[in-house]
């Protein structure tokens, strides 16, 4: 059992620090955006600045603009490099069971009491977190090895009520693809398929003509 070799904190920390992030020299970038949803295609231009904030322009559809901005925010927030102690310094870690696929459960205490993770092959393969009055569970099925850390490739997400455990909305399945632009690996396509009452609904976000800003 891995617990005899390293503490649960150090075991989780290694996977946390193995995530791909952008460094402090990240200059930001511009991109053309194509969004396909409900058999409708819209285009826009966008900028992700060096401070990781996004701007969307050249689009009149406000709902689509908001959706594109939301995706760019989501992309950038996960590329922020935060020291482990800044994110998890007030948490405690303990080992749970080892699953058949080799994933090791990590249970959290302290500030993140009730959160759980699974770690496999030095990557976080499952996240179960309480965020803003809801519980999100994310399972990662495959990942990209960038050579400087991993990025999720195929994964799903389910939201639940923390009190009742009742599912909120349908399960969403994501597929992310990336390219290296200069020194940075940047998302070029995200497909999201969400289960709804009227069957699965797919959204596709494509990011092309990506150009780094001058630092």
C-alpha positions as CSV (number, residue, x, y, z in Angstrom):
1,X,0.0,0.0,0.0
2,X,1.3,3.4,-1.0
3,X,0.6,4.8,2.5
4,X,3.6,3.0,3.9
5,X,5.9,4.9,1.6
6,X,4.6,8.5,1.6
7,X,2.1,10.5,3.6
8,X,-1.4,11.0,2.1
9,X,-0.5,14.8,1.9
10,X,2.7,14.2,-0.1
11,X,1.0,11.6,-2.3
12,X,-1.7,14.1,-3.2
13,X,0.7,17.0,-3.5
14,X,2.7,15.2,-6.1
15,X,-0.4,14.8,-8.3
16,X,-1.4,18.4,-7.6
17,X,2.0,19.7,-8.7
18,X,1.9,17.5,-11.8
19,X,-1.0,19.5,-13.3
20,X,-0.1,21.6,-16.4
21,X,-0.2,25.3,-15.6
22,X,0.9,28.5,-17.2
23,X,3.9,30.3,-15.7
24,X,4.4,33.9,-14.5
25,X,5.6,34.9,-18.0
26,X,2.3,33.9,-19.7
27,X,1.6,36.8,-22.1
28,X,-2.0,36.1,-22.9
29,X,-3.3,35.3,-26.4
30,X,-5.9,36.2,-29.0
31,X,-8.1,33.6,-30.7
32,X,-11.0,33.3,-33.2
33,X,-13.9,31.4,-31.6
34,X,-16.6,29.2,-33.2
35,X,-19.4,28.0,-31.1
36,X,-21.9,25.3,-32.3
37,X,-25.0,24.6,-30.3
38,X,-28.6,23.7,-31.1
39,X,-27.6,23.5,-34.8
40,X,-26.6,27.1,-34.7
41,X,-23.1,28.4,-35.4
42,X,-21.8,31.7,-34.1
43,X,-18.3,33.2,-34.3
44,X,-16.4,35.7,-32.2
45,X,-13.0,37.0,-31.4
46,X,-11.5,36.7,-27.9
47,X,-8.5,37.7,-25.8
48,X,-7.2,36.0,-22.7
49,X,-5.0,38.5,-21.1
50,X,-1.8,38.0,-19.1
51,X,-3.9,38.4,-15.9
52,X,-6.0,35.4,-17.1
53,X,-9.1,37.6,-17.7
54,X,-11.0,37.1,-20.9
55,X,-12.7,39.5,-23.3
56,X,-15.1,38.4,-26.1
57,X,-15.9,40.7,-29.0
58,X,-17.3,40.7,-32.6
59,X,-20.5,38.9,-31.5
60,X,-24.1,40.1,-31.1
61,X,-25.7,37.0,-29.5
62,X,-25.5,37.9,-25.8
63,X,-26.2,34.3,-24.6
64,X,-23.5,32.9,-26.9
65,X,-21.1,35.6,-25.8
66,X,-21.7,34.7,-22.2
67,X,-21.2,31.0,-22.9
68,X,-17.9,31.7,-24.7
69,X,-16.7,34.0,-21.9
70,X,-17.6,31.3,-19.4
71,X,-15.5,28.7,-21.2
72,X,-12.5,31.0,-21.5
73,X,-12.8,31.8,-17.8
74,X,-13.0,28.1,-16.9
75,X,-9.9,27.4,-19.1
76,X,-7.8,30.2,-17.7
77,X,-8.7,29.6,-14.0
78,X,-7.4,26.0,-14.2
79,X,-4.1,27.2,-15.7
80,X,-3.3,29.5,-12.7
81,X,-0.2,28.2,-10.9
82,X,-1.1,28.3,-7.2
83,X,1.4,27.0,-4.6
84,X,0.1,23.8,-2.9
85,X,0.1,25.4,0.6
86,X,-2.0,28.3,-0.8
87,X,-4.7,25.9,-2.0
88,X,-4.4,23.1,0.6
89,X,-2.5,24.5,3.6
90,X,-5.6,24.4,5.9
91,X,-6.6,20.9,4.9
92,X,-5.7,17.5,6.3
93,X,-5.3,14.3,4.1
94,X,-5.9,10.6,4.8
95,X,-5.8,7.5,2.7
96,X,-9.0,5.7,1.7
97,X,-9.3,2.5,-0.2
98,X,-7.4,1.5,-3.3
99,X,-9.8,0.8,-6.3
100,X,-9.5,-2.0,-8.8
101,X,-8.1,0.4,-11.5
102,X,-5.3,1.3,-9.1
103,X,-6.8,4.7,-8.0
104,X,-6.1,5.6,-4.4
105,X,-8.8,7.5,-2.5
106,X,-7.8,10.6,-0.5
107,X,-10.2,12.0,2.1
108,X,-9.9,15.6,3.2
109,X,-10.3,17.1,6.6
110,X,-9.9,20.6,8.0
111,X,-11.2,23.4,5.8
112,X,-12.1,21.0,3.0
113,X,-13.9,18.5,5.3
114,X,-16.1,16.2,3.2
115,X,-14.2,16.6,0.0
116,X,-12.6,13.5,-1.7
117,X,-10.2,12.8,-4.5
118,X,-8.8,9.8,-6.3
119,X,-5.2,9.7,-7.6
120,X,-3.9,7.3,-10.3
121,X,-0.5,7.4,-12.0
122,X,0.4,10.7,-10.3
123,X,-2.8,12.4,-11.7
124,X,-6.0,13.4,-9.9
125,X,-8.6,11.1,-11.6
126,X,-11.6,12.0,-9.5
127,X,-12.7,15.2,-7.7
128,X,-15.6,15.4,-5.2
129,X,-15.8,19.0,-3.9
130,X,-18.3,21.2,-2.1
131,X,-18.3,24.5,-4.1
132,X,-20.7,27.4,-3.5
133,X,-23.5,25.4,-1.9
134,X,-23.4,22.5,-4.4
135,X,-21.3,19.3,-4.7
136,X,-19.5,18.6,-8.0
137,X,-18.1,15.2,-8.8
138,X,-15.7,15.0,-11.8
139,X,-14.2,11.7,-13.1
140,X,-11.3,11.9,-15.6
141,X,-11.1,9.1,-18.1
142,X,-8.1,10.1,-20.1
143,X,-5.5,12.9,-20.1
144,X,-2.9,14.6,-22.3
145,X,0.8,14.5,-21.3
146,X,2.2,17.9,-22.2
147,X,5.8,17.0,-21.0
148,X,5.3,19.7,-18.4
149,X,2.3,18.2,-16.6
150,X,-1.0,16.6,-17.5
151,X,-4.2,18.1,-18.8
152,X,-7.6,16.3,-18.7
153,X,-8.8,15.0,-22.1
154,X,-12.1,13.2,-21.5
155,X,-14.0,13.7,-18.2
156,X,-17.5,14.1,-16.9
157,X,-19.2,16.3,-14.2
158,X,-22.3,15.8,-12.1
159,X,-23.7,18.4,-9.6
160,X,-25.7,17.4,-6.5
161,X,-27.5,19.0,-3.6
162,X,-25.1,18.7,-0.6
163,X,-28.0,18.1,1.8
164,X,-30.0,15.6,-0.1
165,X,-27.6,14.2,-2.6
166,X,-30.2,14.8,-5.3
167,X,-28.7,15.4,-8.8
168,X,-29.0,18.9,-10.2
169,X,-29.2,18.9,-13.9
170,X,-27.9,16.3,-16.3
171,X,-24.5,14.7,-16.4
172,X,-22.1,16.5,-18.8
173,X,-19.3,14.7,-20.7
174,X,-16.3,16.8,-21.9
175,X,-13.6,16.3,-24.5
176,X,-10.7,18.8,-24.6
177,X,-8.0,19.0,-27.2
178,X,-4.9,21.2,-27.1
179,X,-2.0,22.5,-29.2
180,X,1.3,24.1,-28.2
181,X,1.5,27.7,-29.2
182,X,5.0,29.1,-28.5
183,X,5.8,27.9,-25.0
184,X,2.2,27.4,-23.9
185,X,-0.3,24.6,-24.4
186,X,-3.7,26.1,-25.2
187,X,-7.1,24.6,-25.7
188,X,-8.2,24.4,-29.3
189,X,-11.5,22.5,-28.9
190,X,-14.0,21.6,-26.2
191,X,-17.0,19.4,-26.8
192,X,-19.6,19.2,-24.1
193,X,-22.5,16.7,-24.2
194,X,-25.1,17.2,-21.5
195,X,-28.0,14.9,-20.7
196,X,-31.4,16.8,-20.7
197,X,-35.1,15.9,-20.6
198,X,-35.1,16.1,-24.3
199,X,-32.1,13.9,-24.8
200,X,-28.4,14.7,-25.1
201,X,-27.4,18.3,-26.1
202,X,-24.0,19.0,-27.5
203,X,-22.0,22.3,-27.5
204,X,-18.7,22.7,-29.4
205,X,-16.3,25.5,-28.8
206,X,-13.4,25.8,-31.3
207,X,-10.5,28.1,-30.8
208,X,-8.4,28.8,-33.9
209,X,-5.7,31.3,-35.1
210,X,-4.3,31.4,-31.6
211,X,-1.6,34.1,-31.3
212,X,0.3,34.9,-28.1
213,X,0.3,38.6,-27.1
214,X,3.6,40.5,-26.9
215,X,4.9,40.1,-23.4
